[in-house]
């Protein structure tokens, strides 16, 4: 009992330390990679975070990257450069009754069946462009804003995410330029070290079936995923990279599942990771095809600024281990409000109500954690 009390006291101390860093406006990132038990905490105690506006400027860089969907003066690429790689941050174990409460909450969740007028208007604009064959695919996203409840703790939400979403990359970070962001994302954009690297194509969405991965996938989901896989394959080959592939196969993403194709490859020069990221980002999983035209269409017609949602985030190190993930299933914490983000891939065959419900389910990835942590 004494040992258990000491572990709980240590966990509480760790959580308070994270919330204190936010109050003190000190740049930090804490993250947990899928397959690891213990998160890592990075802090930058001296100097300012590095601001970049071109992904190629990440060539040879080392640090924790927070990259937006579109880099701009108001939303730059931010690089936290800590004094050390990252100290382990034990967060303790969840009691079984807490896990059961989480499972029960998932089973009782209801979703808004009626979409907002704003979403419907955007959907009509996007679907008209798809059905007139201007694009093969477009990704339409939205955000949902709620007030911050008394007793809300970002670190407590982070702890809940680490324990409940074991297949996802979990992060919580703060810089004076970005504010506080937190997410639980399943999608790698670039991972590896030395001579072994990987990326994935992740698209198509279904709920889990009694906690298990669905094995039957319709034509719309398969076509959507194939667009992403074909794009990544072409981009890698255009740079002289010849990957080996596996998939597509269903993969976990919180209470949802996606179709996934894995690409593994070698690199001749690890100091050009920024240039490779420029080739890949944004993939059709968060943008559309043709890429440049879809990118501009989204900026002109989606109706809001995605900021760091659907950008990418994680540790970059050309001489060590790199783990960068697309910033999905995330929230921004600012001025007493929580902004949640979610999107879905549209094809010419997409239907309004289906796409709205998909975003509702994706938004629950973070919303249920906030409820759980209070």
N, C-alpha and C positions, 0 to 999 in steps of 0.2 A: 504493500500500500504506500509506503514512504517513497519507493522508487517511482511508482506511478504518479504520485503527487509532484515529485520533482520534474518529471517529464511534462506534466500539464503546465506547471509554472514556467518551464522553459519555453513551451509552445506559446503561451500567452505573452511572454516577453518578446519573442520573435515577431509576433503579430503586431504588438504595440510599436516595435521598432520600425516596421514598414510604414505604419500610419504616421509616425513621427517624422519620417523622411519627407512625406508629402506635406505635412504642416510646415516643415522647415524649408520647403522648396529646394530640396537637394536632389539633383538628378540621380536616378537609380533605375534598375530593372531587376525583377525577380521572375524566374521562369522555371518550368518543369518540362523536360523533354519526354515524349511517350516512351515508356519502358523503364524510366528511371523512377526511383522512390522519393528522392530528396530534391527539392528545388535549389536553385543557385541564386545568390544575391550579388549584384554588381552595383557599386556606388562610385560616383565621380565626385570626390571631395574637393578638388581644386580645379580652377580654370573653367571655361565655358564649354558647353557641348559644341561639337563641330557642326556647322550648317552647310549643306551641299544642295545643288540644284540640278545636277546631272548625274545619272547613275554611273557613268564612266568614271566619275571622280571617286568612286569606291574602289577602283583598282588599287591593290596594294594596301588598302585600309584595314584596320583591326578595331573592333568595338561592337557595341550593341546598336543595331540599325533600326530606325523607325522611319519607314519610307511611305509616302502617301500614294494615293491613286494617281494624282497629278502633282508634281512638284511645282511650287510657286513661291513668291516672296512671303505670302502669309502661311504657307504650308510646305516648308522645306524638308529635305531629307535630313534627319538628325542622327548624329553618331555620338553615343555615350562612350567615352574612353576611360575605363576604370583603371585604378592603380594596380589591381590584381584581377585574375580571370574570373573568380567568383567563388564565394564561400558557401558551403552547404548550409541550408536553412531548414532543419527538421521541423515539421509541423504537426507531428503526432498522428495518432490513428483515430478514425471515426468509430464511435460505438455502434453496435449493430442496430440499436433502436434509431439512431440518426439515419443510417442507411435505409432502413425500412420506411422511415418517414419520407425520405426523398423519393423512394419508389412509389409510395402511395400518392404523393403529390403529383407525380407524372401521370398516374392513372386517372386523376380527377381533373386534369387540365381541360379547359374549354377554350375554343378559339373563336374570334369574331368572324362570323360568316359573311358579314357585309363589309365590303372594302370601302375605303374613303373615296371621296370624289376626286381628290388629287391623284391617288393611285390609279383610279379608273381612267382619268384623262391621260396620264402618262402611258398606261398600257395601250390605249387606243392609238396613240401616236407611234409607239414602238411597233405594234402589231401591223399597222398600215405599212410601215416601212419594210417589214419582213414579207408581207404578202404581196407587195409590189416588187419583190426580189432585189431591193437595194442591199439587203444583208442576208447572210445565211443564219446568223445567230446574233442576238443582242441580250445583254444582261440588264435587267431593270431592278433597281434596289430602292429601299426606303429606310427611313429612320422613325423610331417611336420614342417619344420623350415622356418621362414621368418625373415627379418630384422626389427628391431624396428624403427617405424616411428618417425620423430620429433614431439614433443608434446605429446608423449605417456605417459599416467599416469596409473599405476596399480590401484590406488584408483578409478579413473574414470570408469575403466572396471568393478571393483567390484560393484560400484553404479549401473551401467547399468544392471549387472547380477541380483542384488537384485530386481530391478523393473520389469524386463522382465521374469524371471524364478521363479515365485512365488511358484512352486511345488518342487523346488530343494533346496538342502543345498548349500549355497554359502560361500566360504571362500577365504581369502587372508592371507598368512603368510610368515614370513621371520625368518630364523636363519642363523648365519654364516656358519653352516655346510650344510644346505639344499639349501640355496639361497632363491629366491622368487618363491612361487608356488601359483597358484590360480585355483579354480575350481567351477563347478556347477554340482553337482552330485545328482541323485535321489535315490541312493541305500544305505539303512541302513545296517550296519553289526552288530551293537549292540546299543540298546537304552533302557533307563529305569531308574528307581530309586526305592529304598526301595524293594518292593516285586513284582513289575510289570516290566517285561522286554520283549523285542521283537527283532526279526531280520526278514529279508525278503529274498525270492528267487526272483531275477529279471533277466529275460532273454527273448530272442525273441524281435525283433525290427520291427516296422512299422512307417511310417510317420503319422502325424495327418491328418484327413480328414476334410478340412475346419475348422480347429481348434478344431475338436472333436475327441474323442477317437475311434479308429476302433473297431468294434465288431466281425469281422470275422478274424480268425487267422488260417494259414495253418499248416499242420502237422509238418513241420520242426521247426517252431517257438514253437509249443506246446511241441514237444519232447525235444527241447533245454531247455525250461523252466522246464520241468519235471525232467531232470537230476539234475538241481540245487536244486529244492525242495526236491527231494529224498535224495540228499547228506546232506542237512541241517537237515532233519528229522533224518537221521541215526546218524549224529554226536551228535545231542542233546540227542537222546535216549541212545547213548553209554556212556554219562556222567550222566545218571539217570534223565535227564530232559524230561518231557512229555508235549510237547507243544499242544496248541489248534491252529487250522489252519483255514484260510479263503482264498479263491482263488482257482485257479488263475483268475485274473481279469485284464483288461487293466489299465495302470497307465501313467500319464503324465511324460515326461522327456524332457523339452524344447520343441522343435518342433517335437519331436518323442514320441513314446509310446512303453512301454514294458509290458510283462505279469508279474504279481506280485502275489506271495503267501506270506501272512503274518503269522508269527509264534509268539505266545504269551506264556509266561511261567514265572514261579517263580524260584528263586535261593535260595539255602540254605545258601550260603556264598558269599556276595558281594565283599569280599576281594580276590576272585580268578577270577576276570574278565580277567586278562591276560591269564590264562590257558584256559578259554573259547574261547577267541579270537584265541588262537593257534589251537584249534579244528576246528574253522570255516574258518580261513584265510589260503591260498586263496581259495575261493569257486569256483566251476566250472563256475561261471559267468565270472571269469577273468582268469581261469586256464584251467581245463579240468578234465577228468576222464579216468582211475584211477588217483587220485590226485597226489601222489608222483611221479609217472612215467611221468605224463603230465607236472608237474612242472619242472622236469629235462629236458624233451624234449624241452620245451619252452626256458629255459636258454641256451641250446646247439644250438638251430636252429632258433630262431627268428631274430638273426642278430644285435641286439642292446640291450642296458641296459635300462629297463623300469624305473629304479630308483624309484621314489615315485608314479608314475602312476600305478594304480591298487593295490596299498597298501590301507591303510585307514587313516583317519584323523578326528580329532574332540576332544571334551572335555570328559575327563575320570574322574569320581569321584565316588568311591565306597560308599561314605557317602551322596552323593547328586544326581544330575541328570547327566546321561551320554548320550552323543549323538555322536556316531561314524559312519562315512560313508565311503564307498568304494570310493577311489579317482579316479573318472571317469571324462570325459569331462573337462580336466584340461590343464594348460599350465605352463611351466617353463620359467622364465625370467632371462636371464644371458648373460653378455657380449654383450649387444646390440642386442640380438636375442630372439625371441619368439619361443619356441618349443611346439607344440600342439600334443596331444596324443589321439588315438582312436583305438578300436579293435572290433572284432566280433567273436561270437561263430561259430565254424565249426563242421559240422557233415559230414558223408560220402557222403551225398546227396548235399552238398554245391557246388555252382558254383562261379567261379572266379569273373566274372563281378558283380554279385549280392553282394558279400562280399566287393569288392572294393568300390562300390557305398555306401554301408552302412557306411563304415569308412569315406567316404567323407562327408556324411550328419552329422555324429557325430562330425567331426572336425569343422563344421560350428557353433556348439554350442558356442564355444569360439571365433572363428574368426569373427563372425558377431558382437560380443560385442566390439572387438577391433576397428572395423570399425566404429561402432556407437559412440564410446567414443572420437574419434579424432575430 
